[in-house]
Amino acid sequence: MSYDLIVIGAGPGGHATALEAAHLGRKVLIIENGEWGGTCTHRGCIPTKALLACSRRYLETESWKRLGITVENVRFDFSAARRHQRQMIQLSTLGIRKSLQDQGVTTLEGEAVIVAPGEVAVTDSLGKTVHAKGSNVVISWGSKASPLPHIPFSTRVINSDTLLQMDTLPKSLIAIGGGAIGVEFATFLAEVGTQVTLIECLAQILPYEDPDVADYLTGEMKKKGIEIHTATSVKEIVEAPGHVTLETHQGERTLQLSAEYVLVCTGRLPHLRETELKRLGIAYSSRGIGIDSRLETSVPGIYAVGDVTGGILLAHRAVAQGRSVVRSLFGESDTHYTDDAVPVVVYSHPPVARVGLTERRARELGINAEVRKKDYGANMIARTELLGRGFVKTIFHESRLIGAAIAGEQAPDLISSLSLAVGNKMTERELKNWIIPHPTLSELLGCHN
């Protein structure tokens, strides 16, 4: 069979690529070797947010009395939370399969290998191989958990994939890595009763965010009883029956920490099939497959989207890349992709979000940035709904919005408007013209006094 487009991998990037091309009337084949929806659906976005939704609701009961609601004997049922998690994964998977079917996309299950530009071989679970021809091929291989070289995984030293499959809550856990993955798991576990310690080798958690954002979240996490050690490196790990002991160094100070489990959450790496890439002559590095602004690899006709390209490993970035590829190939005009307006969200409680440049990065680039900051305490919806502390920070250069950060409740939803503003290089004057409903938390986004 011959297709206009062959997509390898049905994670967010591959799925979006196939749907966008089918919507434009193109003949599309998408191939997946087992997990429709990829990391996001099975080991990332969906299962983690399902669990965080459970712990969030459980946590909210503490403030109900202030609102006139009295409840007694509230308890957390982890088995029910796991059931909710599995149901959300199943729902997402079915939705992905149905959307492809509804758009007329041809689907195949099996291991796909690019034989040559424009030709893909697919081998199913029974060993049967079929060949497909395509004018263009999109690689969407995804990512894998990043291990620490000196800390091998074991029964008690685990990664996030293993933790998401556990049916019993750990009594205590040490999380190595203070990025988004470590912060989110620490949040969930602490809220449901696990004693959590978080270790980060750099000077702050969320190292790529501004210090005021990291300081805000550090304070909120400590309120949950999470013990946080920054500028701390792990030198040795010793397993014993029932627990793991870590020797850590913080400057000249040595500290021993012990817990039932150690969670290694030092990020993810692009899933690279190096033998295949070398054979095809596709340029790549340990950071991912090399692509240009049209997301084309060094081999004409072969493109790459999502985590396999490195950079910011986020589902919505993969989706944006997939749509950009299709518009460039089949749309009305040539499209060039940029990461400039990709929002970054950490689903802690409370959450934080950012788009564009941080204040610190702007200073490093020599940009004369003007910073505006609004506190949640000045907003009446934040007050009436007991949303707690928080702030919105906007960063301007020559009156244009170049970055924004939100620390506080509803940050993941609020950041979308600012992402649109950053992407369209909106001016402070244009932002002042926004008419925002009152009373809403989104009033914090406006540039009004």
Secondary structure, 3 states (H helix, E strand, C coil): CEEEEEEECCCHHHHHHHHHHHHCCCCEEEEECCCCCHHHHHCCHHHHHHHHHHHHHHHHHHHHHHHCCCCCCCCCCHHHHHHHHHHHHHHHHHHHHHHHHHCCCEEEECEEEEEECCEEEEECCCCCEEEEEEEEEEECCCEEECCECCECCCCCEEEHHHHCCCCCCCCEEEEECCCHHHHHHHHHHHHCCCEEEEECCCCCCCCCCCHHHHHHHHHHHHHCCCEEECCCEEEEEEEECCEEEEEEEECCEEEEEEECEEEECCCEEECCCHHHHHHHCCCEECCEECCCCCCECCCCCEEECHHHHCCCCCHHHHHHHHHHHHHHHHCCCCCCCCCCCCCEEECCCCCEEEEECCHHHHHHCCCCCEEEEEEHHHCHHHHHCCCCCCEEEEEEECCEEEEEEEECCCHHHHHHHHHHHHHCCCEHHHHHCCCCCCCCHHHHHCCCC
